Amino acid sequence: MTTDVLQKHYTNLADDYDTYLHYSGEFVRSLTQKMVAMLDLQPDDVFVDLGGGTGMYSLDIVRQVPLRHRVVLVDPFPEMLAMVPEGEPVDTVAMDGLQFSERPGRYDKILIKEAVHHIEDRPRLFRNVFDRLNPGGALLLVHVPPELDYPLFDAALERSLNWHADPDELARQMKDAGFLVERDSLDFEHEMPKEQYFDMVRACYMSLLTSFSDEELAAGLKEMERKWADIEILKFNDHFDYIAGYKR
Ligand SMILES: C[S@@+](CC[C@H](N)C(=O)[O-])C[C@H]1O[C@@H](n2cnc3c(N)ncnc32)[C@H](O)[C@@H]1O
């Protein structure tokens, strides 16, 4: 995964990120309820959302837990952070996640939702985060697996196998960093008009898709049109691994 692809992807997508990836309030709430539970988020916690993007998940979390401290929302792309609405209890930090983890600071709970695959030196990230967490603190990774169940073209499904992080390896690396690791998962069934999903793919709603050339993407969309020629509504499963690391 090159930084050029990520730069192109998140600077281009920032304005439309929530349009494509919010899906529905029910979808976001089902994910955040499980985040709150696995993090055991308490009102006094200092909460960091690392690679938090537009703050979609943090904003829904603060609707459920009245945090006394402002959320620390870290993301290297100011274009993503700029989408956080004004007046929310969120402080944004425009910084790479690994770099942030090396800064002095103490935190209680850290969420990394679909961003850990963008950080290459994950063993170092987990060691840093373990050191920064207060005793009783927790790190929660939430992300899609390498094997996607999305109605995408074959080359995208194949590239995903190396694009997204391997949950078993993440769990091992977290254990090595000192965490007590617990795993769970959540499945959500999406249902949407085929054209809506095709538009999302055309707009490269995932960084994986931005890694294809315009010609490859056009060919991929043609393949999808052939594959689902007789279907108007697409139904597909979104699987999220939840990997929590507790510092006892
Ligand atoms: C798929 S988005 C997820 C955003 C948010 N967590 C969510 O679920 O809506 C991945 C996020 O990781 C951020 N990111 C990319 N490289 C990163 C890095 N090196 N450190 C931290 N975050 C990074 C991107 O800017 C983007 O906001």
The ligand as an ORCA input file, in Angstrom:
! r2SCAN-3c Opt
* xyz 0 1
  C     -11.370      3.698      6.250
  S     -10.970      5.204      7.033
  C     -11.711      4.978      8.640
  C     -12.056      6.277      9.310
  C     -12.851      6.112     10.592
  N     -12.116      5.364     11.591
  C     -14.152      5.414     10.271
  O     -14.276      4.214     10.510
  O     -15.037      6.094      9.723
  C      -9.247      5.046      7.400
  C      -8.695      6.274      8.092
  O      -7.322      6.037      8.423
  C      -6.609      7.226      8.207
  N      -5.176      6.955      8.060
  C      -4.460      6.755      6.928
  N      -3.165      6.581      7.216
  C      -3.046      6.653      8.579
  C      -1.983      6.593      9.485
  N      -0.730      6.386      9.069
  N      -2.226      6.768     10.805
  C      -3.499      6.979     11.236
  N      -4.562      7.047     10.414
  C      -4.353      6.902      9.104
  C      -7.258      7.804      6.969
  O      -6.985      9.180      6.799
  C      -8.723      7.521      7.225
  O      -9.370      8.564      7.907
*
